[in-house]
Amino acid sequence: MLSTWGLGVHTLALLVLTVALNAPSDIVMIGCLAAIGAGAALFTTPNNHAILSSVAADQRGIANAVRSTVQNASGLTGTAIVSRSWPRPQ
């Protein structure tokens, strides 16, 4: 339940941020970024618990390493895509 709320808060904040980029306001940007962080925090812990509790105890180290690698690779990929698509000054 907590992870569902976190994912919802995260998604809603990303949608508001997408609309707010057309007319950025510092307060809206700070609020959206704070909500994105809070949503990610609410989602990550229950999600990690669900992943690791579904694995046998002697395999949790490997499962956590795979989970961490996938999480870091997706963060890196997202950062690369955003930086590549960000408008560059002429």
C-alpha positions in Angstrom: 0.0 0.0 0.0 2.8 2.4 0.9 4.6 1.7 -2.3 1.4 2.4 -4.3 1.1 5.8 -2.6 4.8 6.5 -3.3 4.5 5.6 -6.9 1.3 7.8 -7.2 3.0 10.8 -5.6 6.1 10.4 -7.7 4.0 10.1 -11.0 1.8 13.0 -10.1 4.8 15.2 -9.3 6.5 14.3 -12.6 3.3 15.2 -14.5 3.0 18.5 -12.7 6.7 19.2 -13.3 6.3 18.4 -17.0 3.5 21.0 -17.3 5.4 23.5 -15.1 8.4 23.5 -17.3 6.5 25.7 -19.8 6.3 28.5 -17.2 8.7 27.6 -14.4 8.2 29.0 -11.0 10.8 28.4 -8.2 8.1 27.4 -5.7 6.5 25.0 -8.1 9.8 23.5 -9.1 11.0 23.0 -5.5 7.6 21.5 -4.5 7.7 19.1 -7.4 11.2 18.0 -6.8 10.5 17.5 -3.1 7.4 15.5 -4.0 9.4 13.4 -6.4 11.9 12.6 -3.7 9.2 11.8 -1.2 7.4 9.6 -3.6 10.6 7.7 -4.5 11.4 7.3 -0.8 7.9 5.9 -0.1 8.1 3.5 -3.0 11.7 2.2 -2.8 11.8 0.6 0.7 8.6 -1.5 0.4 9.6 -2.5 -3.1 13.1 -3.6 -2.1 11.5 -5.5 0.8 9.1 -7.3 -1.6 11.9 -8.2 -3.9 14.3 -9.5 -1.3 11.7 -11.3 0.7 10.7 -13.4 -2.3 14.3 -14.8 -2.6 15.8 -17.6 -0.5 17.9 -16.3 2.4 21.2 -17.7 1.0 20.6 -15.9 -2.4 19.7 -12.4 -1.0 23.1 -11.0 -1.5 23.1 -11.9 -5.2 19.5 -10.7 -5.6 20.3 -7.4 -3.9 23.4 -6.9 -6.1 21.3 -7.5 -9.3 18.6 -5.1 -8.0 21.2 -2.5 -7.2 22.9 -2.8 -10.6 19.6 -2.5 -12.4 18.6 0.5 -10.3 21.9 2.3 -11.0 21.9 1.4 -14.7 18.4 2.8 -15.1 19.3 6.0 -13.3 22.4 6.4 -15.4 20.3 5.7 -18.6 17.7 8.2 -17.6 20.3 10.9 -16.8 22.0 10.3 -20.2 18.7 10.6 -22.1 17.6 13.8 -20.2 21.1 15.4 -20.7 21.1 14.5 -24.4 17.7 16.0 -25.0 18.2 19.1 -22.9 18.3 22.2 -25.1 21.8 23.6 -25.5 22.5 27.3 -25.7 23.4 28.5 -29.2 
